Amino acid sequence: MFDSHCHWDFDDFTPDRSMILDHCLKKEVLALCIPGTTQARWHSIIHLTESTHSIVCYCALGLHPYFIDEHHPDHLDTLEQHLVQRPEHLIAVGEIGLDFYLGHLDRDQQESLFRAQVKIAQAHKLPIILHARKSHDQILKILRELHFQECGIVHAWSGSEQQANRFIAMGFKLGFGGAITYPRATKLRHLATTLPLTCLVLETDAPDMAPAAFKGQRNSPEYLPLILDELCQLRPESAEIIARQTTQNTMDVLRIQSSKMP
């Protein structure tokens, strides 16, 4: 299995990274992608991808809208420099996007930063990893205005079926994680049931968004099988088929060759 969105660089994992990796291996979680949040964390993210050998770690670099007050214009220049030098495991620009759920985040600032990063991804012909909260239509509008063609993943899908189909039509995959394990998430669970399997990727968003079995606790990539188990309850396909297809979906959209996977 491939955890398409895990903040493995966060300090929450410092005490027991090695043990978690052992658990991941035993549960057949063999690859993960670490999305960037702030410029200050990019170095540690790249270091983790280069120093982790028990499972395959890929990464994306980007400026997350939640931390808008921490970002500076020169961080975009630094992003460009990293992409020019491109370490082997740097495969996308992200986590980028718009968060209209949190009212204190300035929308104009967010949109300006998002547009700049989409243009950078386009220039380097890289996919993007999207953060979208109450902002799916505006993100779609901007991507169309900029004629973005490189596709990517909309992480932690929370939009409507109509919005899902619009992103899928643009070549995006949709990330499903711990939220689908909560029975009250009826609309999300319905989408996880009805959308084509070829459009879905698995994610934990660890250390956040823990599945119901670990509500209120630190999430972990070792819990990815719980997302798979829930999809098996919702969909007609077997666990083997869902695991294989969602892994392939992640590899396809992030352009990872099979020779680079365990």
JOBEL-V383351 format. One record per backbone hydrogen bond with DSSP energy under -1.0 kcal/mol. CO is the residue of the C=O (numbers start at 0). NH is the residue of the N-H. If there is no record, write none. Layout:
co-><CO CO>
nh-><NH NH>
This chain:
co-><0 0 2 4 5 6 9 10 15 16 17 18 19 20 21 22 23 24 29 30 31 32 33 36 37 38 40 41 42 43 44 45 46 47 55 57 58 60 63 64 66 71 72 73 74 75 76 77 78 79 80 81 86 88 91 92 93 95 97 101 105 106 107 108 109 110 111 112 113 114 115 116 117 118 119 120 121 126 127 128 129 130 132 134 135 136 137 138 139 140 141 142 143 150 151 152 153 159 160 161 162 163 164 166 167 172 173 174 175 176 177 178 181 183 184 185 186 187 188 189 190 195 196 198 200 201 204 205 206 210 211 213 219 220 222 223 223 224 225 226 227 228 229 230 237 238 239 240 241 242 243 244 245 246 247 248 249 250 256 257>
nh-><29 30 32 204 7 9 12 13 19 20 21 22 23 24 25 26 28 27 55 2 57 5 59 63 40 41 44 45 46 47 48 49 50 51 31 33 90 93 66 67 69 74 75 77 78 79 80 81 82 83 84 85 89 58 60 128 35 130 132 104 109 110 111 112 113 114 115 116 117 118 119 120 121 122 123 125 124 92 152 95 154 97 99 138 139 140 141 142 143 144 145 147 146 127 172 129 174 163 164 165 166 167 168 171 170 153 200 156 202 179 180 181 184 185 188 189 190 191 192 193 194 198 199 173 175 3 207 6 218 213 214 216 222 223 225 226 227 228 229 230 231 232 233 234 241 242 243 244 245 246 247 248 249 250 251 252 253 255 259 260>
